[in-house]
Amino acid sequence: GFLGAIEVFSKQAVEIYRDNKEGCHVSLGINAGEDGYFKGCMDALGVGFMVDAQLFNPDRSPGACNLGQRAGFHPLKTVNNWKCCLDITKGIKHNVVYGECQM
């Protein structure tokens, strides 16, 4: 789906967009956010979509970064939590309490 923190496109979808991007620019403009723009453009071009609820984890805690099957995590707002998340994905254990990493 669209209007979220991550969108993934197939090679074919990108090629269709590449071949028709000027029409999208003219028809849709470029004042919307990238998610709304691409949703409108891909819909207009007849590119289908699917939703994979396992692709992205909308948890704001770095403790959720241990979910290896996810491709993306909600943006972490502090450098400490971002570094903690990166460590966790590398297998380095940290104590996360109420969404804050204790490094």
N, C-alpha and C positions, 0 to 999 in steps of 0.2 A: 504494500500500500504506500501511500504518499502522506505528506503532511506530518512527518515524523523526523527522527534524528538520523535516519539512514535510508538510502534508496540504493538498490542494486539493479543494474541493467544488463541484459544479455548483449552479446556482441551484435546480434541482429538488430536489437532495439537501438543501439548506438549508431549503427550504420544507417538505419532508417532516419534517425534524427539528423545525422550528418548530412544526408542527402536532402533534407527538408527544413533545416534550421532557419533559413531566411524567411520562409513562409510563417513559421512560428513567431519569429521576431516581429514581423509585420502585423500578424493577426492578434497576437497576445501582448505585444509590448514586452518591456523588460523591467517593469516597475514592481512586479510581484516577487515574492521570495522564490528561491530556486525550486523548492518543492512544489509550490503551486504552479509555477511556470511549466515545469516538466510534466506534471500531472495533466494540465490543459493541453500541452503540445502532444504528448503521447496519446492521449484520448483522441485528439483531432486526427492523428495519423493512423489510428486504428491499432495501435500497439496494446496488446492485452497486459494484464498484470495479475500477480498473485500475492497473497499475504503469507509470510512465514513468521509466525509469532516467536519462533525460537532463535531468530537471527539477531535480535537486539534485546538487550536487557535494560529496562527503564528504571533500574534501581540507582539512586544517587549515592549509594555507599560503596566505597572501595572494596568492601568485603564481598560484594557480588562478582568481583573480577576473577573469582576462582571457578566460574562457570565456563569451562573451556569450549563448550559447544557454541558459544555466542561469538558473533563477528564484531559486535560493537556494544559499548556500554554508555550509559547516560553521561554527559559531560560532568566531570568532577571539578568543583569550583576552586579548590586550593592546590597549590603545588605539592604540598605534603600528601594529600589524598591521591593525586595523579601519580606521584612516584610510588606510593604504596600499591596502587592498582597495577602498575607496571611490574613491580617486584612480585606481586601475587601471581601474575600471568607467567612469570619465570620460575615459579615454584618456591619463592622465598616467603616464608610465613610471617604474618604480622597479626597483631591483636587489633581488631576493629571493634570499637565500642560506640554504639549509637551513631553509626555512620562516620565516625572519625577514626583515622588510623593512629595507633599508638606506636610510633617508630622509635 
